[in-house]
């Protein structure tokens, strides 16, 4: 069931759509990349560029973050809300800029990415085409959207980091969708069929690994409700959580804008024992990372001055996967000063 419109009309309409689409095997959603020791992923959140923005300025800023010595990465993830009121030319310029960095890059989608002068099908189709060009060295885009599948959302796929012909680590890219006007009005969520897809992918990899779960991390835009649970427990000083990165004191904590419905993704991750970190965006002034039930819940850092921002809290986050699967996070703060 593809999320092709900004609004869901009704629960009955949504139910009718569940029979649409083709079923694929879990391996059809997987892309292989080579493992490197201390595999580093630069996370950039909430760029929000559109047709009225000074793109030269925004790209100068992003390049300042990407080219920073402390930001050297094997993969860059644009973690949702790439666009707000963009057109095709804007999108093409962003993706061309990303290719110019000569680093593998990928995207997830946020709640604003369909508020644009193009369809989500055009956007995912263009990214699919760039991914195809990667094999011939004409792009660095790592992306897959099976546009006719029966899974909710767009761009649900897995990057398998391979070592000695085996999966060393998995990176789940998931679509947290847009807005919900069905059972409630508010932000949408990762749906039950997406959770089943995630479970099937983890179990398939576990089986092929002799029954031992392979470590994984996940990127998606809108945080799950457990981000707020972990925050409240940290405020109480609960021993149930470990604050890995505290909220920056200079910035105002803005609360967690999670969906009102908890569909159980976090609990499924705890149950399966594979995923040990979730990286989200969405709330521009939050940058904490808290470990809860063995999973790090991390916001990363806002990566532009668009929509709303904190000048002391702008840049990116480098997420480093260690050989044993542990995660090290380094927040990188850069200013716009001196850019024209």
N, C-alpha and C positions, 0 to 999 in steps of 0.2 A: 504494500500500500504506500504509494509515493505521496509525499507532502508537496504538492505542486501549486498550492495556493496559499495566500497569506493567512486566510481564516478558514477554520473548519466550520461548515454551515450548521451541522447538527450531529448529535451522536448517531442517529439513524443513518444519515448520509455517510458518515465515517464507517459505520458497520457495513454498509453496502459496498464500500470500496475494498474491504478486506479480501474479497474474492478475486480482485484484479491482480494481475502481475504473474510473473513466472517464478518458479522455485528453482534456486541454484544450490549447488553444493558448497560447503564452507570454503573449500579450496579455491573456488571461483572468486572469492573476495580477498585473496591473499596476494601480496607483492613481496618479492624477495630482494633484500639488500644485504651486502656483506657486513658482518659484524666487525667492529674495531674496538680495541681495548679502550675503556673509559669513553664509551659512545656518548657523544654530546649533542643535545637537542636544544636549539635556541627557540624559545617560545615567545611569540609576539602576539599581543592581545589587542582587540578592539581598535583597529586602524580607522575604520569608519570613513573612508574617503568617498567623495562624490564629485559631481560635475562642477560644483561651485568652489572646490578647494584648490589651493595652490599645490598642485601635485609635485612640482619641482622641489618645493620646500619640504613636503612630506617625505619624498624619496630621499632627499638629503639627510633628513633626520633618521629615517630607517637605516640608511647606509652607515650613519654615525654609530648606531647601535650594533649593526651586523659586523662592521669592520673593527670594532673595539677588540683589543688584544684579549680581554677576558671573555669575549663572546664567541671565540672560534668554535664552529659547530660542524658536525657531520650531517645534520639535518635541521632545517628550519620549519617550524610549524606556525602558520598564521591561524590562531585559534579562535576563529569566528568573528562576526561583524567586521568583515573586510570592507564592506560597502554600506553606504547610506545614500540613496538617491544617486547612484552611479549609472552610467550608460556603458555600452559595449566597449567604446574607446577607452574609458577609464579602466575597466577590467583588464583589457589587453595591455595597457601601459603598466599596470601593477605587475602582471605576470611576466612581461618582458623585463621589467626591473628586477624581479626575483631571479629570472634566468641569468641576468647579467652578473649576479653575485657568484655564479659558478659553484653553488652549493645545492645539494638536493633539498627540495622544499615541498611542502604539502599544505593542505588547508582543511579546516573544519568549517561548518557554517553556523552562524549565529542567528538571532531572531530578526536582525535588520537586513540580512543579505538578500532577501526577496523584495525589499523596498527599493526597487531599482527599475531601470528602463530596459530590462531584459528578463527573460524567464529563467527559472532555476534549471530547466532542461538545457537551455542554451549554455548556461554557465558550466554545468557539469559536463556537457558535451565538449566544450572548449578545453576544459581541464583533462578530460579523457584523451583528447587528441594530443595535447602536450605530453602526456604520459607516454603515448605511443612513440613520440619523437625522441624520448629519452634514450631508447635503445640505439639510436643512430647518432647520439651526442648533440642533438639539436634542441634539447630542453633538459632541465634538471627537475621537472615536475614529477612528483610521485603521488599518483592519485588513481582512484578507481570508483566509479559509480555505475552499477548495473542498472541502467535507467528503466528497464522493464521488469525489475524484480518485485517481489511481494513483501518487501521489508519496508517499514515506515522510514521516511527520511531520505536524505541524499548524501552520498559519500560515506556510507558505512563500509569500512574496509580495514584490513589488517596488514601491517608491515612486519614481515618475518625477518629478523636479523640472523643471518646464517653464518655458522662457523663449522667447518669440517663437514659440510653437507647436512648439518642438523640445525634445528631452530634453537638459537641461543637465547633470544628474547623476542617478545612480541609487543608491537605498538598498535593499540586499538584506536582508530579514528571513528568517532561516532557523531551522528547528527542529533543534537538535543532539540531540534525543531524550532518552531517560531512562537505562535500564540494559540491559545486554546479558548474557544468559545462554545464548548460542549457542556461537560458536567460542571465547569466553572469558567470564569473569565480571568485570564492571566497568562503567564508564560506556560508554554507547552513543556513536554517532558520526553524522556527516552521511553518509548512504548514497549509493551510486553513482548511484541514480536522481535524487537531489537534485542531485548534481554535474552530471549530464546536463541537468537542468532549468535550473540556473544557466548552464551553457555555452550552451544554446539561447537563453536570455534575453539574454545578452551579445551573442551573434552576431546575433540579430535586431535589436537596437538599433544595433549596429555597421553592419549593412547599411543600415539606414534613415538612418544618419549619413554615408553616402557612403564607407563602408569604414574610417572612423576610429573606434577604440573610444571610447565615452563613459566618462568617469571614474565610478567607483562606490566605495561603501564597503559593508561588511557588518556586521550585528549578529547574533550568536548566543551562546548561553550557555556551553557547554562549549568550552574552547580546543582548537584543533588541536595535534598534537604539535610543530609547528614553534615554538610558544611556548617550549618547553623547549630546542629546538635554538638558538634565538636567545639565550636566557638563558645557556646554556653558552658560546656564542661570545663574548658580551659579557664574561663573567667572564675569558675567556682574552685579552681585548683584541684580538680578531680584527677585521681591517679589513673583514670581510664584513658587519658590522652597525654600525648607528648608534644609540646609546642616546638616544632622544628625551626620555623621562622616566625617570630612575633610580628604582629601588626605594627607597621612603622608608626612611631609616636607622633611624628609631624603630621601625619595624615588622619583625616576623620574617618573612622570606621562607619560604613554606610549601611550595614546590615546585609543579609544574604537574600538576594532576589531569586529564590529557588521556586520551582513549581509548587503549587498547593497540593498536588497529588504525588505521593511517594509510590512509585511503581516497583520498588524493591531491587533496583540495580545494585546498590551498595551491598545489601544483604547477600545477593547472589555472588558478588565478588568475594565477600568474606567466606562464603560457603565453598567456593571452588578453589580458593587458595592460590590463585595465579597472580592477580593484579595487586601490586603493592603501592601504586601511586595513581591518583587522578589529578589531572591538570585542567583547570577551568579558567574562565575569563569573566566577562559580563558585568561584574561590579567593579567599576574603574578604580575605586579608591581603596579596595581591599587587596592586601598582598601577603596575608599570612599563610603558613603551611602548618597543619596540625595532623599528627598521626593518631588515628582512631581505629581500634580493632585491627591493627596491623596494616592499615592503608593510609598513606599520606594524602591528605586533602589540601591541595595547593592552588592558589589563585594565579601565581605568576605576577607580572607587572604590566600595567597599561602602557601601550606603545604609541600613543599619539596625543595631540592636544585637541582632538576633535570631540564634539558633543559635550563632554565635561571631563575634567582631569585635574590632577594635583601636580603642580610643577616640580615638587620634590619627589614624586612617585611616578616617574615615567621612564621607560626604557624597555628592558626585556629580562627574561630569566633563562639561564643556562641550566638544563637538567642533565646530569651526567649519570649514565648507567654504568655501575662498576661491574667488574668481572663476576662477582658473586650475586649480582642482581640488586644490590643496594643502590639507593638514589642519593646523589649529592646535588644540592640546588644552590646556585649563585645568582643573586639578583644584581642587575646591571642598571644603574641609573645614569641617564644622560639628559642634558638640557638642550633646548633649542637655540641657546645663545650663540650668536655669530652666524647663524644661517640666514640666507637671503632667498 
